[in-house]
Amino acid sequence: MNKIFTSTVALCTAFSSALGAQSRDSAQLISEVSIEAYRKPVALLASTKSVSVAGQNFLNQNAPDRLMEAVNLLPGARMEERSPGSYRLSVRGSSLRSPFGVRNVKVYLEEFLLTDVSGNTYLNVLDPEMISRIEVYKGPEGGEFGSVTGGTVQLNTQGKSDKSARISGGEFNNFKGTLRFAGEFGKHTYQLFSAYQTTQSYREQSALERKVIYLTDRFSYSGKGSIGLMLLSSNLHYETPGGLTLEQMTTDSRQARPGTATLPGAVDQMAGIYNNMVLTGISHRYRITPKISHFMAVQGSYNDFKNPFITNHEQRYERNLAFRTYLNFETSAGANFFQTRLGAEGGGSKSVIRNFDNEAGVPGAAQNFDDIFARSGFIYLSQKAELSDRFFIDASLSFNMTQYRWQGILPETVSASRQLKNEFLPSLGIAYLIMPDWTVRAKVSKGNSAPTIEELRSSAQQYNSDLAAEYGWNVEVGMRKQFGNSLYLEAGIFDFRLKDAIVRRQTGGGQEYFINAGSTSQKGLEAVLETKPFQMNTPFLKSVKFWLAGSFYDFRFIDYKQNENDYSGNKLTGVPMETLQSLLTLKFARNLGIDLAHFYTSEIALNDSNTVFSEPSLISNITVSYPWSNTVFKAELSLSVMNLYNKSYSLGHDINAFGNRFYNPAAKRNVLAGIRFRF
């Protein structure tokens, strides 16, 4: 890793003098972006946090049904797709415990929680086109973000006036339509977004249909206060084809998981997910005095979730209530600025879980009935200081609590409760401006992540009362350097030691369950190299912009034994040790644009014993865009070729899968086209 870091610095130094003469234009370097950081805006160059930001340019790289390309351009973040709708989001290796979805990463949608009380996040209920910006905070944050060890993700939606409609389509009967109306009316700032998408997808038994409505309104009732309202309604259905063995994938990569002598296949059982979700909330901001302000948000959600699977038909009905609040104090003394915040976040949930036999997609005889109640929350105190615009400090301490109570109804009546260990989570980050365009930073923090309801009571239908929260300390240092107005370099190294790591297992029927697996050592280097557009003095080619990011990890199990097997020293399951991603943006005459993205992923250990690894992959996508306008509207046309080199690869693996069914083949080369009208 030292060689990589040294080479990157040398490369930047070599180019800096040549690029320094480039003139400033309206396109920002990422270093000039201001991050939100829980309503503590700060320039990225001066931030003490390890954070990556995906703006609209990155989001334009996505296929219409996912956020994957934008996320995967960021170092330290990784999104996988087992099949359309079945996503796995991880930060710095947190996919170790994720069969699907999001675990060990907390997600906020604007000022509200998308992650529920138990720590589970239904990221796939969102339409990707409603998101205008993603901030990924890597590693445990503690303090204002509470108890996670993987990271925290802030999703922002459209913040400016916009009246637009978009239609897109492509191979595999892919169709999507969206509408957005955003603007101001009197004292109201509003947004209405709706989307409908359907696709048959590449593999058998992998169709998707999603309907989304998203409404927001911010009413500024005075110069001091405002009230925010939010409503999200999502109706999602996607089929799950299941994992294949390497031989099955090689023979026919489009097939769904076939049946066996003892179990039916995914098509026979009509395997899939049905998730109807409603999330609504209200928030209030008020500036009590010029130096004191208060924020409060209350929200509720309901999920009607059904999962016909190979071995059973699960139905879950989930109700969540949550709140966020803080009292903020700000003061200045000469060139120094101080901000103190006292806050809390918490909530409760009830999950009604019913398992039946699956008779070709229809519930049959009852198997297990359980009701699970969860309560979690934290209180925190944070202190921010900016000293002479050169020295920046973020310190925080939070006290975190989690409790579960469950009641078994069938096959027998039983009840019990579990109080997880309360944890104090400290965090201290500092950044120092050596020069106005050069920052060094350091951070130490502790993280804690409780098991979710889906892990305590997994699809194996047994409650694991011995499953403990995982926890650990993270130490990292880094630097950010901007060379003139043209080049930006960022690099950071970290060392995270995780205890009681939660890992996934599978039964013979494909049902997952979870255990604590001792400890892990997670060391890594993450780096970014970015340029502003180079203005080209040619009639045809107008500008060139380049982004290069990479993650280089040494993640290993420590003191991990299962029965007679000792996995200590093995590579962490499901995590690539090296990833590289690049984006080349070309602008031509008449504003014709071409974006060429590349994603390299090294081999991945697919089981804890490290006996099976995936093959490395290099995937490329290309997008051509062209603006067109008349007196009535403006239009933006786009044409994308996904998997440009027509590679055979798995975009998401089933780790530790029984029977070596690790592989979920991705689509071969395919074409997508769309047009957006702005009025």
C-alpha positions in Angstrom: 0.0 0.0 0.0 2.9 2.3 0.6 4.1 1.9 -3.0 0.6 2.7 -4.2 0.4 5.8 -2.1 3.9 7.0 -3.2 3.1 6.4 -6.8 -0.1 8.3 -6.7 1.5 11.3 -5.0 4.3 11.2 -7.6 1.8 11.1 -10.5 -0.1 14.1 -9.1 3.1 16.1 -8.6 4.2 15.4 -12.1 1.0 16.7 -13.6 0.4 19.6 -11.1 2.6 22.1 -12.9 1.1 21.4 -16.3 -2.4 21.6 -15.0 -2.0 24.6 -12.7 -2.4 27.0 -15.7 -5.8 25.7 -16.5 -8.5 28.4 -16.1 -11.2 28.1 -13.5 -14.6 27.1 -14.8 -18.0 26.3 -13.3 -17.4 22.6 -12.8 -16.4 21.8 -9.2 -13.7 19.6 -8.0 -15.0 17.3 -5.2 -12.8 19.2 -2.8 -14.9 22.3 -3.4 -18.1 20.6 -2.4 -19.7 21.3 0.9 -20.9 18.2 2.8 -24.0 18.1 4.9 -22.7 16.1 7.9 -26.0 16.1 9.8 -26.7 19.8 9.2 -23.1 20.8 10.0 -22.1 22.0 6.5 -18.4 22.2 5.9 -16.1 22.2 2.9 -14.8 18.7 2.1 -11.2 19.9 2.1 -11.6 20.9 5.8 -13.7 17.9 7.0 -12.4 15.7 9.7 -14.5 12.8 8.4 -13.7 10.1 5.8 -16.5 10.9 3.4 -17.1 10.4 -0.3 -19.7 12.3 -2.4 -21.6 11.3 -5.5 -23.2 14.2 -7.3 -25.4 14.3 -10.4 -22.5 13.4 -12.8 -22.0 10.1 -11.0 -25.8 9.5 -10.7 -26.1 9.9 -14.4 -24.0 6.7 -14.8 -26.7 4.5 -13.2 -29.0 2.1 -15.0 -32.6 3.3 -14.4 -33.4 0.7 -11.8 -30.4 1.1 -9.5 -27.8 3.3 -7.7 -25.0 0.9 -8.2 -22.8 2.6 -10.7 -22.8 5.9 -8.7 -22.0 4.1 -5.4 -19.3 1.9 -7.0 -17.4 5.0 -8.3 -16.7 5.9 -4.7 -13.7 4.5 -2.8 -14.7 2.4 0.2 -18.3 1.9 -0.9 -19.7 -1.1 -2.8 -23.1 -2.0 -4.1 -24.0 -5.4 -5.5 -27.0 -6.7 -7.5 -27.9 -10.4 -7.1 -30.9 -9.7 -9.4 -32.7 -6.4 -10.2 -34.2 -5.2 -7.0 -32.0 -7.4 -4.8 -29.2 -5.1 -3.8 -26.5 -5.2 -1.2 -24.8 -2.0 0.0 -21.7 -2.2 2.0 -19.0 0.2 3.3 -15.5 -1.1 4.0 -16.4 -4.7 4.1 -19.8 -4.5 5.9 -21.3 -7.0 3.4 -19.8 -9.8 5.6 -23.2 -10.1 7.3 -25.5 -9.1 4.4 -27.5 -11.8 2.5 -29.2 -8.9 0.8 -30.1 -5.3 1.4 -28.2 -3.1 3.9 -26.8 -4.2 7.2 -24.4 -2.4 9.5 -24.8 0.9 7.5 -27.3 3.6 8.6 -29.1 5.4 5.9 -30.9 8.8 6.1 -33.3 10.2 3.5 -33.0 13.9 3.8 -33.6 14.6 7.5 -35.5 11.4 8.2 -34.3 7.8 8.9 -34.6 5.2 6.2 -33.0 2.6 8.4 -35.6 1.1 10.8 -35.3 0.7 14.6 -33.7 -2.8 14.3 -31.0 -1.6 11.9 -32.6 -2.9 8.6 -32.8 -0.7 5.5 -35.1 -1.2 2.6 -33.0 0.8 0.1 -34.7 -0.9 -2.9 -38.0 0.8 -2.2 -36.5 4.1 -3.5 -36.4 5.0 -7.1 -32.8 5.9 -8.0 -33.8 8.9 -10.0 -35.3 10.6 -7.0 -31.8 10.9 -5.5 -29.7 13.9 -6.4 -26.7 13.4 -4.1 -25.2 10.7 -2.0 -22.8 11.3 0.9 -21.0 8.1 2.3 -19.4 8.5 5.7 -17.0 5.5 6.1 -16.2 3.7 9.3 -17.9 4.2 12.7 -19.0 7.7 13.4 -20.5 7.4 16.8 -21.9 10.7 18.1 -24.7 12.0 16.0 -25.0 8.9 13.8 -25.2 6.4 16.6 -24.2 2.7 16.6 -22.9 1.4 13.3 -19.5 0.1 12.5 -19.7 0.0 8.7 -20.7 3.6 7.8 -23.5 6.1 7.3 -25.2 7.2 4.1 -27.0 10.5 3.6 -29.4 10.6 0.6 -30.6 14.0 -0.7 -33.3 14.6 -3.2 -33.9 17.4 -5.7 -33.3 20.8 -4.0 -34.0 23.2 -6.9 -36.9 24.1 -9.1 -37.6 21.5 -11.7 -40.5 20.4 -13.9 -39.6 17.4 -15.9 -40.7 14.1 -17.3 -38.5 11.2 -18.4 -39.1 8.0 -20.3 -36.5 5.3 -20.8 -36.3 1.7 -22.0 -34.0 -1.0 -23.1 -33.5 -4.7 -23.6 -35.3 -7.4 -21.5 -38.6 -5.4 -21.8 -37.2 -2.6 -19.6 -39.5 0.4 -19.4 -39.5 3.3 -17.0 -41.3 6.6 -16.7 -40.8 9.4 -14.1 -42.4 12.8 -13.3 -40.9 15.5 -11.1 -42.4 18.9 -10.1 -40.3 20.9 -7.6 -40.4 24.6 -6.9 -41.6 27.3 -4.6 -45.1 28.6 -3.9 -45.4 31.5 -1.4 -43.7 30.3 1.8 -43.7 26.7 0.6 -40.8 24.7 -1.0 -42.3 21.6 -2.5 -41.4 18.5 -4.4 -43.5 15.8 -6.1 -41.8 12.8 -7.7 -43.4 9.7 -9.1 -41.9 6.7 -11.0 -43.0 3.5 -12.6 -40.7 0.8 -13.8 -41.0 -2.8 -15.1 -38.5 -5.2 -16.6 -38.2 -8.9 -17.3 -34.5 -8.8 -16.7 -31.7 -11.0 -17.9 -32.3 -14.2 -16.0 -35.3 -16.4 -15.7 -37.4 -15.6 -12.6 -35.9 -12.1 -12.2 -38.6 -9.7 -13.3 -39.1 -6.4 -11.4 -42.0 -3.9 -11.0 -41.8 -0.8 -8.8 -44.1 2.1 -8.2 -43.0 5.1 -6.2 -44.5 8.4 -5.0 -42.5 10.9 -3.0 -43.8 14.2 -1.6 -42.1 16.8 0.4 -43.0 20.3 1.6 -41.0 22.9 3.6 -43.2 25.7 5.1 -41.3 28.7 6.3 -43.8 30.2 8.7 -41.5 32.9 9.9 -37.9 34.1 9.6 -37.0 31.8 12.5 -38.9 28.6 12.0 -40.1 26.1 9.4 -42.0 22.9 9.2 -41.2 20.0 6.9 -43.5 17.2 5.7 -42.5 14.0 3.9 -44.4 11.1 2.4 -42.9 8.1 0.6 -45.1 5.4 -0.8 -43.5 2.4 -2.6 -44.9 -0.7 -4.1 -42.2 -3.2 -5.0 -42.2 -6.7 -6.5 -39.2 -8.5 -7.8 -38.5 -12.1 -8.5 -35.5 -13.9 -7.0 -33.8 -16.5 -9.3 -31.5 -17.8 -6.7 -27.8 -18.6 -6.7 -26.1 -21.1 -9.2 -23.1 -23.3 -9.0 -20.2 -22.5 -11.2 -21.1 -25.4 -13.5 -24.7 -24.2 -13.8 -23.6 -20.6 -14.5 -21.2 -21.8 -17.2 -23.8 -24.1 -18.8 -26.7 -21.5 -18.8 -26.1 -18.2 -17.1 -29.8 -17.1 -17.7 -31.4 -20.0 -15.8 -32.9 -19.7 -12.3 -31.9 -22.0 -9.5 -33.1 -25.4 -10.6 -34.8 -28.0 -8.5 -33.2 -31.0 -6.9 -34.4 -34.4 -5.9 -35.3 -33.0 -2.5 -36.2 -29.3 -3.2 -38.1 -27.5 -5.9 -36.5 -24.7 -7.9 -37.0 -20.9 -7.9 -39.5 -21.0 -10.8 -41.6 -23.8 -9.3 -41.9 -21.9 -6.0 -42.4 -18.5 -7.7 -39.6 -17.1 -5.5 -39.7 -13.3 -5.0 -40.2 -10.3 -2.8 -43.3 -8.2 -2.4 -42.8 -5.1 -0.3 -45.4 -2.3 0.1 -44.0 0.5 2.3 -45.3 3.8 3.5 -42.9 6.2 5.3 -44.1 9.6 6.5 -42.6 12.2 8.8 -42.8 15.8 10.1 -39.9 18.0 11.1 -39.5 21.4 12.8 -36.6 23.7 12.8 -36.5 26.9 14.9 -33.8 29.5 15.7 -34.5 30.5 19.3 -31.8 33.1 19.3 -29.0 34.0 16.8 -26.8 31.4 18.6 -29.3 28.7 19.7 -31.4 26.6 17.4 -33.6 23.4 17.8 -34.5 20.6 15.5 -37.1 17.8 15.9 -38.4 15.1 13.5 -41.0 12.4 14.2 -41.7 9.7 11.7 -43.6 6.4 11.2 -43.5 3.6 8.7 -45.4 0.5 7.8 -44.2 -2.5 5.7 -46.3 -5.3 4.2 -43.5 -7.7 3.2 -44.0 -11.2 1.6 -41.3 -13.6 0.5 -42.2 -16.8 -1.2 -39.0 -18.8 -1.0 -37.8 -22.3 -1.8 -38.7 -23.8 1.6 -41.3 -21.5 3.0 -43.6 -18.5 2.4 -42.8 -15.7 4.9 -45.1 -12.8 5.6 -43.9 -9.8 7.7 -45.9 -6.8 8.9 -43.7 -4.2 10.4 -44.6 -0.9 12.2 -41.9 1.6 13.2 -41.9 4.9 15.1 -38.8 7.0 15.4 -37.6 10.5 16.3 -34.5 12.7 16.0 -33.9 15.9 18.0 -31.0 18.2 19.0 -30.3 21.5 20.6 -27.6 23.5 18.9 -25.4 26.2 20.4 -23.0 28.3 18.2 -20.6 31.1 19.2 -17.6 32.9 17.7 -14.6 34.5 19.2 -12.4 36.4 16.8 -11.3 33.9 14.0 -12.6 30.9 16.1 -16.0 29.2 15.8 -17.5 26.7 18.2 -20.6 24.6 17.9 -22.0 22.4 20.7 -24.9 20.0 20.1 -26.9 17.9 22.5 -29.3 15.4 20.9 -31.0 12.1 20.8 -32.4 9.6 18.3 -34.6 6.5 19.0 -37.7 4.5 18.3 -39.6 1.3 18.6 -41.0 -1.3 16.3 -43.3 -4.3 16.1 -42.8 -7.1 13.6 -45.5 -9.7 13.1 -43.8 -12.6 11.3 -45.7 -15.6 9.9 -44.1 -18.5 8.0 -46.1 -21.0 6.0 -45.3 -23.9 3.5 -44.8 -22.5 0.1 -47.1 -24.2 -2.4 -46.0 -22.7 -5.7 -46.1 -19.2 -4.5 -49.2 -19.6 -2.3 -49.1 -19.9 1.5 -49.9 -23.4 2.7 -49.8 -25.0 6.1 -48.5 -22.9 9.0 -44.9 -23.4 10.1 -43.9 -20.6 12.6 -45.6 -17.5 14.0 -43.6 -15.0 16.0 -44.1 -11.4 17.2 -40.9 -9.4 17.8 -40.6 -6.0 19.5 -37.6 -3.8 19.3 -36.5 -0.6 21.0 -33.2 1.3 20.3 -31.8 4.7 20.6 -28.9 6.9 21.7 -28.2 10.3 23.3 -25.1 12.2 22.3 -23.0 15.3 23.0 -20.8 16.7 20.2 -18.4 19.6 20.0 -17.1 21.2 16.8 -14.4 23.8 16.8 -12.8 25.8 14.0 -9.6 27.6 15.1 -8.3 30.4 12.9 -9.7 28.7 9.8 -6.8 26.2 10.0 -7.4 23.7 12.8 -10.7 21.8 12.8 -11.9 19.5 15.6 -15.0 17.2 15.8 -15.5 15.4 19.1 -18.5 13.4 20.3 -19.8 10.9 22.7 -22.9 8.8 22.5 -24.7 6.4 24.8 -26.4 3.6 22.8 -29.2 1.2 23.9 -30.9 -1.7 22.2 -33.6 -4.1 23.5 -35.6 -7.0 21.9 -38.6 -8.8 23.1 -40.2 -11.8 21.3 -43.2 -13.9 21.6 -43.5 -17.3 19.9 -47.1 -18.2 19.0 -46.6 -21.3 16.8 -45.6 -24.1 17.1 -45.4 -23.4 20.8 -46.1 -20.4 23.0 -43.0 -18.9 24.4 -41.8 -15.4 25.3 -38.4 -13.9 26.2 -36.4 -10.7 26.0 -32.9 -9.6 25.3 -31.1 -6.4 26.5 -28.0 -5.9 24.6 -25.0 -4.3 26.3 -25.3 -0.5 26.5 -22.3 1.2 24.9 -20.5 4.5 25.1 -19.2 5.4 21.7 -16.6 8.1 21.5 -15.3 9.8 18.4 -12.5 12.4 17.8 -11.5 13.8 14.5 -9.0 16.6 13.7 -8.0 18.3 10.4 -5.2 20.8 9.9 -4.7 23.1 6.9 -1.0 23.0 6.2 -1.7 25.4 3.3 -5.1 26.7 2.0 -5.2 23.8 -0.5 -3.6 21.1 1.6 -5.1 19.3 4.6 -4.0 16.5 6.8 -6.5 14.7 9.1 -6.7 12.0 11.7 -9.6 10.2 13.5 -10.2 7.6 16.2 -13.7 6.3 16.9 -15.5 3.3 18.3 -18.4 1.6 16.6 -21.1 -0.8 17.8 -23.7 -2.6 15.6 -26.5 -4.6 17.1 -28.0 -7.6 15.2 -31.1 -6.8 13.2 -34.4 -8.6 13.7 -33.7 -10.5 10.4 -30.5 -11.8 12.0 -31.9 -12.6 15.4 -34.8 -14.4 13.8 -33.6 -15.4 10.4 -35.3 -17.3 7.6 -34.2 -20.5 9.4 -37.1 -19.5 11.7 -35.2 -19.9 14.9 -34.4 -17.2 17.4 -30.7 -16.9 18.2 -30.6 -15.5 21.7 -26.8 -15.8 21.9 -26.1 -13.5 18.9 -24.2 -10.5 20.3 -23.6 -7.0 18.9 -20.3 -6.5 17.0 -18.1 -3.7 18.0 -14.6 -2.2 17.3 -12.2 0.7 17.2 -11.1 2.5 14.1 -8.0 4.6 13.6 -7.3 6.5 10.4 -5.2 9.3 8.9 -5.4 11.0 5.6 -4.6 13.9 3.4 -6.4 16.1 0.8 -4.5 18.2 -1.6 -5.8 20.5 -4.4 -3.3 21.4 -7.1 -4.3 24.9 -8.4 -7.7 24.8 -9.9 -7.3 21.6 -11.9 -6.3 18.6 -9.9 -7.4 17.0 -6.6 -5.8 14.2 -4.7 -7.1 12.4 -1.6 -5.6 9.4 0.2 -6.3 7.8 3.6 -5.3 4.7 5.5 -7.3 3.1 8.3 -7.0 0.2 10.8 -10.3 -1.2 12.1 -10.4 -4.0 14.6 -13.8 -5.6 14.8 -14.9 -7.9 17.7 -17.7 -10.5 17.7 -18.1 -10.0 13.9 -21.5 -11.3 12.6 -21.3 -13.6 9.6 -23.9 -15.4 7.5 -24.4 -19.1 7.1 -26.9 -21.1 4.9 -28.8 -24.3 5.6 -29.2 -27.0 2.9 -32.5 -25.4 1.9 -30.9 -22.1 1.3 -32.2 -20.5 4.5 -29.7 -18.1 6.2 -28.7 -17.9 9.8 -26.0 -15.8 11.6 -23.3 -16.4 14.2 -20.6 -14.3 15.9 -17.2 -15.1 14.3 -14.5 -13.9 16.7 -12.7 -10.8 15.5 -11.4 -9.3 12.3 -8.5 -7.0 11.3 -9.4 -4.6 8.5 -6.6 -2.4 7.2 -6.8 -0.4 4.0 -5.9 2.5 1.8 -8.4 4.5 -0.2 -7.5 7.1 -2.8 -9.0 9.6 -5.3 -7.5 11.5 -8.2 -9.8 14.0 -9.9 -9.3 16.7 -12.5 -11.4 19.6 -13.6 -12.4 19.7 -17.2 -9.4 20.4 -19.4 -10.6 23.0 -21.9 -9.5 21.9 -25.4 -9.1 24.5 -28.2 -10.5 22.4 -31.0 -13.7 22.8 -33.0 -14.8 19.2 -32.2 -13.5 18.2 -28.7 -14.3 20.9 -26.1 -13.3 19.4 -22.7 -11.9 16.3 -20.9 -12.5 15.4 -17.3 -11.2 12.4 -15.4 -11.9 10.6 -12.1 -9.9 7.7 -10.7 -10.5 6.1 -7.3 -9.3 2.9 -5.7 -9.5 0.8 -2.5 -6.8 -1.5 -1.4 -7.6 -3.7 1.6 -6.0 -6.4 3.8 -9.1 -7.7 5.6 -8.7 -10.9 7.6 -10.3 -13.0 10.3 -8.5 -13.2 13.6 -9.2 -15.9 16.2 -12.1 -17.4 14.2 -12.8 -21.1 14.8 -15.9 -23.2 13.8 -15.9 -26.6 15.4 -12.7 -28.3 14.2 -12.0 -25.6 11.5 -9.7 -22.7 12.2 -10.2 -19.8 9.8 -7.9 -17.4 11.6 -5.8 -15.5 9.1 -8.2 -16.1 6.2 -9.4 -13.3 4.0 -12.7 -11.7 4.9 -15.6 -13.3 3.0 -17.4 -11.4 0.3 -15.0 -8.4 0.2 -12.7 -7.7 -2.8 -9.2 -6.7 -1.6 -8.7 -4.3 -4.6 -11.1 -2.2 -6.5 -10.4 0.5 -9.1 -12.9 2.7 -10.8 -12.6 5.5 -13.3 -14.9 7.9 -15.2 -13.8 9.8 -18.3 -16.1 12.6 -19.3 -15.8 14.1 -22.8 -17.7 17.2 -24.1 -17.9 17.8 -27.8 -19.4 20.5 -30.1 -23.1 21.2 -29.7 -22.8 19.9 -26.0 -22.6 16.2 -27.1 -21.3 14.3 -24.1 -19.7 10.9 -23.6 -19.1 9.2 -20.3 -16.9 6.1 -20.2 -16.8 4.3 -16.8 -14.6 1.3 -15.8 -15.0 -0.9 -12.7 -12.2 -3.3 -11.8 -12.9 -5.8 -9.0 -10.3 -8.3 -7.7 -11.1 -11.9 -6.7 -13.5 -12.3 -3.8 -13.4 -15.1 -1.1 -16.8 -16.7 -1.3 -16.6 -18.8 1.8 -14.9 -18.5 5.2 -12.6 -21.4 4.5 -11.2 -19.5 1.5 -11.5 -22.6 -0.7 -13.5 -20.8 -3.4 -12.8 -17.4 -5.0 -14.6 -15.5 -7.7 -12.7 -14.4 -10.8 -11.5 -10.8 -11.1 -13.6 -8.6 -13.4 -13.3 -5.5 -15.5 -16.6 -4.0 -16.5 -17.2 -0.9 -18.6 -20.3 1.2 -19.4 -20.6 4.1 -21.9 -23.2 6.8 -22.0 -23.8 9.3 -24.8 -25.9 12.3 -24.0 -27.2 15.2 -26.2 -29.3 18.2 -25.2 -32.0 19.4 -27.6 -34.4 22.4 -27.1 -37.1 24.5 -28.8 -39.4 27.3 -27.7 -41.7 24.9 -25.6 -39.3 22.6 -23.8 -35.7 21.4 -23.4 -34.9 17.7 -23.9 -31.9 15.6 -22.9 -31.4 12.4 -24.9 -29.2 9.6 -23.6 -28.0 6.2 -24.9 -26.1 3.8 -22.7 -24.3 0.5 -23.4 -23.9 -1.5 -20.2 -21.2 -4.2 -19.9 -19.5 -2.8 -23.0 -17.0 -5.6 -23.2 -19.7 -8.3 -22.9 -18.1 -10.0 -19.9 -19.5 -13.0 -18.1 -19.5 -12.2 -14.4 -21.5 -12.3 -11.1 -22.6 -8.9 -9.9 -23.4 -10.2 -6.4 -22.5 -13.5 -4.7 -24.2 -15.6 -2.1 -21.4 -16.0 0.4 -21.1 -19.2 2.4 -23.8 -20.7 0.2 -24.8 -24.3 0.8 -23.9 -26.5 -2.2 -21.6 -23.9 -3.7 -24.5 -21.9 -5.1 -22.4 -18.7 -4.9 -23.1 -17.1 -8.3 -25.8 -14.7 -9.6 -24.9 -14.0 -13.2 -25.2 -10.4 -14.5 -26.6 -9.4 -17.8 -24.3 -9.4 -20.9 -23.9 -6.4 -23.1 -27.2 -4.5 -23.3 -28.5 -1.1 -24.4 -30.6 1.5 -22.6 -32.1 4.7 -24.1 -34.0 7.6 -22.5 -35.2 11.1 -23.0 -36.0 13.8 -20.4 -38.2 16.8 -21.1 -37.9 19.9 -19.0 -40.6 22.5 -19.0 
